[in-house]
């Protein structure tokens, strides 16, 4: 009766020591994992920066297209004698001129 309990005690001690070693390793490496995660969250990869820049450029291009369509409508109304449309067309043109330098020009092929 005493023999089997000693065997179980020996097996249990080995399994507990493995758990303790794993826990000790986890505790020792936790600060490194936390620090590396914080650095990863704080920095932006090149691909993330490129995606963000692409989104910003697309938004500016969309806004430029919208302004040009509105200006074309205002120009048409201005030619028909609508004075307010002429003023609106001038304001839209000024906004377009401010936006144009921010939109990159693609080279012709």
C-alpha positions, -999 to 999 in steps of 0.1 A, spaced: 0 0 0 28 23 8 46 15 -25 20 28 -49 15 60 -30 53 67 -31 52 61 -69 23 85 -73 40 110 -50 72 109 -72 52 113 -104 32 142 -89 64 160 -78 78 158 -114 46 172 -129 44 200 -104 80 210 -109 73 212 -147 43 235 -140 64 256 -117 92 259 -143 67 269 -170 51 295 -146 85 309 -138 94 311 -175 61 329 -182 67 354 -154 102 361 -165 93 367 -201 61 386 -195 78 421 -193 95 415 -226 63 404 -243 44 434 -229 71 458 -240 73 444 -275 35 445 -279 36 482 -268 63 490 -293 44 473 -321 12 492 -312 31 525 -310 49 522 -344 34 522 -378 47 498 -404 56 511 -439 26 493 -454 2 508 -429 16 543 -437 13 536 -474 -23 525 -470 -31 556 -449 -15 579 -475 -35 561 -503 -68 566 -484 -60 604 -479 -51 608 -516 -83 590 -527 -104 613 -505 -88 644 -520 -93 631 -555 -130 623 -548 -134 658 -533 -117 674 -563 -140 655 -587 -171 666 -567 -160 702 -568 -153 701 -605 -188 687 -612 -204 713 -591 -183 740 -608 -194 728 -642 -231 730 -632 -226 765 -618 -208 775 -650 -237 763 -670 -262 782 -648 -239 813 -650 -240 813 -688 -278 813 -685 -276 845 -665 -277 833 -629 -255 858 -610 -255 836 -578 -242 807 -599 -214 829 -612 -203 837 -576 -207 800 -566 -185 790 -596 -158 814 -585 -158 801 -550 -157 765 -562 -128 774 -585 -109 789 -556 -114 758 -536 -102 736 -565 -71 757 -568 -63 751 -531 -69 714 -535 -50 708 -567 -14 709 -552 -24 682 -527 -34 657 -554 -4 639 -570 -3 638 -608 2 604 -623 28 603 -651 14 597 -686 24 565 -703 
